[in-house]
């Protein structure tokens, strides 16, 4: 199904299989306007009212997490590194997100007046908010271009997901607007600075890039760097900064070092995500089944243990107390054994990567971890309606931190797209 102008269906450029192919989807499209996609963070803990950090909840519209941090830092005259956050949120949405800020006051935060952002509360706490300090997220998403009565068709599909779980794929937003963050991560890990610059500043794609970006990328690929610099729009600040450093130094490595470290870390994380998704895809029809050599996660504590007796542990898996895990590849990642290990090694080999490769990534070296192959979707509530923009089906649900709403929506919709998420 093609998406209509200004809207997005679920992109499937990685061709990841659904876990519910036996159930039909409802089609439709997403994110025709930010108010169609609402997400609210569920905090891991409440601020105490004392401490040097000011915690605040900010509702933002059409603004990325990093853009919000930049604007808050400038308005409060603090450094970006003094602002903590628990997770990243989509730009094309209304998102209610919690930040911590050191070097300011509650009143200064409450008096912030920033475009498309509203401060809901501000309370002091003793420590900085860190990535992952989040219980989960609550979503309310309107799926457009649907037949409202089709909501009843989703009952058996939802029942299946509640029993067996949702694939814990990393969503498309992890891979960036151009769907190549994982490729940037691979080039960065392989110390291929020229490759990083080609992906970042060249490699034009008329299906993704606007007119100005397309021209700038074409000029870069022709090695016409001055023209490329003139063609990059002012809104492409990172690209302009990196290109300026490259023009000045003629050194690809020096230019890549000018990329913000948090962006470079995101690229490496995207590479980990791509490999993990490949493992989930290999095991898609048996995500609730343990296999020889598995490492399983306890959902109540997050602890990971080696499965020694499948027959004894499978009932706990059936009850959704535990789940098999996949790799967030890194040099200190605990490896499974037997069949589970073979699957992961085959996927690593296909990408010409080994866990030890992540030890030599300079300051960006990554230890690695394990991640559950499936996740429980809670508090699912589906409804239908019509507003001034037409018919819709609303999917309201909660997911634990680190899981992606678009993966659940993909199961409900079962559509393909030619537009980016």
C-alpha positions in Angstrom: 0.0 0.0 0.0 1.3 3.4 -0.9 1.1 6.1 1.7 -0.7 9.3 1.0 1.2 12.6 0.9 2.3 13.7 4.3 1.6 10.4 6.0 3.7 7.3 6.7 2.9 3.6 6.8 5.3 1.3 8.5 8.5 1.0 6.4 9.9 -2.5 5.8 13.3 -1.8 4.2 14.9 -4.6 6.3 12.2 -7.1 5.3 11.7 -8.2 8.9 9.0 -10.9 9.2 5.9 -10.5 11.2 5.1 -12.8 14.1 1.4 -13.1 13.2 1.3 -13.8 9.4 -1.8 -16.0 10.0 -3.9 -13.0 11.0 -4.8 -10.2 8.5 -4.0 -6.6 9.3 -6.1 -3.5 8.9 -3.8 -1.5 6.6 -3.8 2.2 7.1 -1.1 4.9 7.7 0.6 6.7 10.6 1.8 10.1 11.6 -0.2 12.2 9.2 0.1 14.9 12.0 1.9 14.9 15.3 -1.3 14.8 17.4 -2.0 11.4 15.9 0.9 9.9 17.8 1.1 10.5 21.6 3.7 8.9 23.9 4.2 9.5 27.6 7.1 8.2 29.6 6.4 6.0 32.6 9.1 7.0 35.1 11.2 4.4 37.0 11.1 6.5 40.2 9.6 9.8 41.4 11.9 12.8 42.3 12.4 13.3 46.0 12.2 17.0 46.1 15.8 17.5 47.2 19.1 17.5 45.3 21.1 19.5 42.8 19.2 18.2 39.7 15.9 19.6 38.6 13.6 16.9 37.1 10.9 18.2 34.8 8.3 16.7 32.5 8.1 18.5 29.1 5.5 17.9 26.5 6.9 18.6 23.1 5.3 18.6 19.6 7.3 17.7 16.5 10.6 18.0 18.3 13.4 15.4 18.7 14.9 14.7 22.1 18.3 16.1 21.0 16.7 19.3 19.6 14.8 19.8 22.9 18.0 19.4 24.9 19.8 22.0 22.7 16.9 24.5 23.1 16.6 23.9 26.9 20.4 24.3 27.3 20.5 27.6 25.4 17.5 29.0 27.3 18.9 28.1 30.7 22.5 28.8 29.9 23.7 25.3 30.9 25.7 22.8 28.9 24.0 20.1 27.0 25.9 17.4 29.0 24.2 18.8 32.2 20.8 17.6 30.9 19.9 14.0 31.4 17.2 12.0 29.7 15.9 8.4 30.0 15.0 7.7 26.3 14.7 9.0 22.8 11.4 10.1 21.3 10.2 10.5 17.8 10.0 14.0 16.3 6.7 13.6 14.5 4.6 13.1 17.6 3.4 14.7 20.8 5.7 13.3 23.5 5.7 13.9 27.2 9.3 13.3 28.3 11.2 13.7 31.6 14.6 15.5 31.7 17.0 16.3 34.6 18.9 19.6 34.6 21.8 20.6 36.8 22.8 24.2 37.4 19.3 25.7 37.4 16.2 26.2 39.6 12.7 24.9 39.6 11.3 28.3 38.9 13.6 28.9 36.0 12.5 25.6 34.4 8.8 26.3 35.0 9.3 29.8 33.4 10.7 28.3 30.2 8.8 29.4 27.1 10.1 27.4 24.1 8.4 26.9 20.8 6.3 23.7 20.7 7.3 22.7 24.2 5.4 23.0 27.5 6.8 22.4 31.0 4.3 20.4 33.1 6.2 20.2 36.4 9.7 20.6 37.9 10.9 19.0 41.1 14.4 18.5 42.5 16.2 15.2 42.8 19.6 13.9 43.8 21.0 12.2 40.7 21.1 12.8 37.0 18.6 11.0 34.8 20.4 8.4 32.8 19.5 6.6 29.6 17.3 3.6 30.5 16.1 5.0 33.8 12.6 4.4 32.6 9.9 1.9 33.4 8.2 2.2 30.0 6.0 4.2 27.7 2.3 4.6 27.2 1.1 5.2 23.7 -2.1 6.3 22.0 -1.8 6.2 18.2 -4.4 7.0 15.6 -4.1 4.7 12.5 -5.6 6.6 9.5 -7.0 5.4 6.1 -8.8 2.5 7.7 -12.3 1.1 7.9 -13.3 1.7 11.5 -15.3 -1.5 11.9 -12.2 -3.5 11.1 -11.2 -2.9 14.8 -13.1 -6.1 15.6 -10.9 -8.1 13.3 -7.9 -7.4 15.5 -9.2 -9.4 18.5 -7.6 -12.8 17.6 -4.4 -11.1 16.6 -4.2 -9.2 19.8 -5.0 -12.3 21.8 -2.1 -14.1 20.1 0.4 -11.3 20.9 -0.8 -11.2 24.5 -0.1 -14.9 24.9 3.1 -15.3 22.9 4.6 -11.8 23.0 5.6 -9.2 20.4 9.0 -9.4 18.6 11.3 -7.1 20.4 12.7 -5.7 17.1 14.4 -2.3 17.2 12.1 0.1 15.3 12.9 2.0 12.1 13.7 5.2 14.0 16.8 3.5 15.5 18.2 3.5 11.9 17.7 7.2 11.1 15.8 9.1 8.5 18.0 7.7 5.7 17.9 4.2 7.2 21.7 3.9 7.3 22.8 4.6 10.9 23.9 0.9 11.1 26.0 1.3 8.0 27.6 4.4 9.5 28.3 2.4 12.6 29.9 -0.4 10.6 32.1 2.1 8.8 33.0 3.8 12.1 33.9 0.5 13.7 36.0 -0.5 10.7 37.9 2.8 10.9 36.7 3.7 7.4 36.4 7.4 7.8 36.1 7.9 4.0 33.1 5.5 4.1 31.5 7.4 6.9 31.8 10.7 5.0 30.4 9.1 1.8 27.3 7.9 3.8 27.0 11.1 5.7 27.6 13.7 3.0 27.2 11.7 -0.3 25.2 8.7 -1.5 22.2 10.8 -2.8 18.8 9.1 -2.6 15.9 11.0 -4.4 13.3 9.0 -2.4 14.6 10.4 0.9 16.6 13.6 0.3 14.9 16.9 -0.5 16.1 19.0 -3.6 18.8 20.9 -1.8 20.2 17.8 0.1 20.1 15.8 -3.1 22.2 18.4 -5.0 24.6 18.7 -2.1 25.2 15.0 -2.0 25.6 14.7 -5.7 28.3 17.5 -5.6 30.1 15.7 -2.7 30.2 12.5 -4.7 31.7 14.4 -7.6 34.3 15.7 -5.1 33.1 19.3 -5.7 33.3 20.2 -2.1 32.9 24.0 -2.3 29.7 23.6 -4.3 28.4 21.0 -1.9 29.0 23.3 1.0 27.0 26.0 -0.8 24.1 23.6 -1.5 23.7 22.2 2.0 20.7 24.0 3.6 21.3 25.9 6.9 19.1 23.3 8.6 21.7 20.6 7.9 24.0 21.9 10.6 25.9 18.7 11.3 26.6 18.0 7.6 27.8 21.5 7.1 30.1 21.4 10.1 31.6 18.0 9.1 32.1 19.1 5.5 33.7 22.4 6.6 36.2 20.4 8.8 36.9 18.1 5.8 37.5 21.0 3.5 39.9 22.6 6.0 41.9 19.5 7.0 41.6 17.3 3.9 41.6 14.5 6.5 38.5 12.2 6.6 39.5 11.0 10.1 39.7 14.6 11.5 36.3 15.4 9.9 34.6 12.3 11.4 36.0 13.3 14.9 33.9 16.5 14.5 30.8 14.4 14.7 29.2 14.7 18.2 30.1 11.7 20.3 26.5 11.0 21.1 25.8 10.7 17.4 28.7 8.4 16.9 27.5 6.2 19.8 24.1 6.1 18.2 25.6 4.8 15.0 27.3 2.0 16.9 24.1 1.2 18.8 22.3 1.0 15.4 24.8 -1.6 14.2 24.1 -3.6 17.4 20.3 -3.2 16.7 20.6 -4.4 13.1 22.4 -7.6 14.2 19.8 -8.2 17.0 16.9 -7.8 14.6 18.5 -10.4 12.3 18.5 -12.9 15.2 14.9 -12.1 16.1 13.9 -12.7 12.5 15.7 -16.1 12.4 13.7 -17.2 15.5 10.4 -15.3 14.7 8.0 -18.2 14.9 9.5 -19.6 18.1 10.2 -16.5 20.2 8.4 -18.1 23.1 10.4 -21.4 22.9 13.7 -22.1 24.5 16.4 -23.8 22.4 19.6 -25.6 23.4 22.2 -23.1 24.7 19.9 -20.2 25.3 20.5 -17.4 27.7 17.1 -16.4 29.2 16.0 -13.1 30.8 13.8 -13.0 34.0 11.2 -10.3 33.2 10.7 -9.4 36.8 14.3 -8.6 37.6 16.1 -8.3 34.2 18.6 -10.9 35.3 20.0 -13.3 32.6 20.8 -16.9 33.2 22.0 -19.9 31.2 19.2 -22.4 30.4 20.5 -25.9 31.5 17.2 -27.8 31.5 14.8 -26.7 28.7 12.0 -29.0 30.0 12.2 -27.5 33.4 12.3 -23.9 32.2 9.9 -23.9 29.3 6.8 -23.7 31.6 8.2 -20.4 33.0 8.6 -19.2 29.4 5.0 -20.2 28.6 3.9 -18.2 31.6 5.9 -15.2 30.3 8.1 -15.2 33.4 11.2 -15.6 31.2 12.2 -15.3 27.5 15.1 -16.3 25.4 17.6 -13.4 24.6 19.5 -12.2 21.6 22.8 -10.3 21.3 23.6 -6.7 21.7 27.0 -7.5 20.4 30.0 -6.2 22.3 33.5 -7.4 23.4 32.2 -8.5 26.9 28.8 -9.8 25.9 28.0 -13.2 27.4 27.6 -15.7 24.6 25.1 -18.5 24.4 26.0 -22.1 23.6 25.0 -24.9 21.2 22.2 -24.1 18.7 21.6 -20.5 20.0 25.3 -19.7 19.6 25.4 -21.1 16.1 22.5 -18.9 15.0 24.3 -15.8 16.3 27.7 -16.7 14.9 26.2 -17.2 11.5 24.6 -13.8 11.5 27.8 -12.1 12.8 29.8 -13.9 10.1 27.4 -12.7 7.4 28.2 -9.1 8.5 31.9 -9.8 8.8 31.8 -8.9 12.5 33.0 -10.5 15.8 32.3 -9.4 19.4 36.0 -8.6 19.8 35.7 -5.9 17.0 33.9 -3.7 19.5 36.9 -3.5 21.8 38.9 -1.4 19.4 36.3 1.3 18.7 38.4 3.9 20.5 36.4 5.9 23.1 33.3 4.3 21.7 34.2 0.7 22.6 31.1 -1.3 23.6 30.8 -4.0 26.2 27.6 -5.5 24.8 24.6 -7.0 26.6 21.6 -9.4 26.1 18.1 -8.4 25.1 14.9 -10.4 25.3 13.7 -11.6 21.9 10.1 -10.8 22.8 8.2 -8.4 24.9 4.8 -8.2 26.6 2.4 -5.5 25.3 0.2 -4.3 28.2 -3.0 -2.4 28.7 -4.1 -2.8 25.0 -7.2 -0.9 24.2 -8.4 -0.6 20.6 -11.2 1.8 19.6 -12.5 3.4 16.4 -13.8 6.9 15.6 -14.1 9.7 13.1 -12.9 13.3 13.4 -12.4 16.3 11.1 -9.6 14.5 9.4 -11.5 11.3 8.7 -11.9 7.8 10.1 -9.3 6.2 12.4 -8.6 3.3 14.7 -6.8 4.2 18.0 -4.4 1.8 19.5 -3.6 2.5 23.1 -1.0 0.3 24.8 2.1 0.2 27.1 5.5 -1.1 26.4 8.6 -1.5 28.6 11.5 0.8 28.1 13.6 0.1 25.0 10.7 -1.4 23.0 9.2 0.2 19.9 5.5 1.1 19.3 6.0 0.9 15.6 6.7 -2.8 15.9 3.3 -3.5 17.5 1.6 -1.3 15.0 3.3 -3.1 12.2 1.7 -6.3 13.4 -1.7 -4.7 13.5 -1.4 -3.0 10.1 0.7 -5.3 7.9 1.4 -2.8 5.2 4.4 -1.8 3.1 5.6 1.7 2.5 7.8 3.7 0.2 8.1 6.5 2.6 10.4 6.8 5.7 9.2 6.6 9.3 
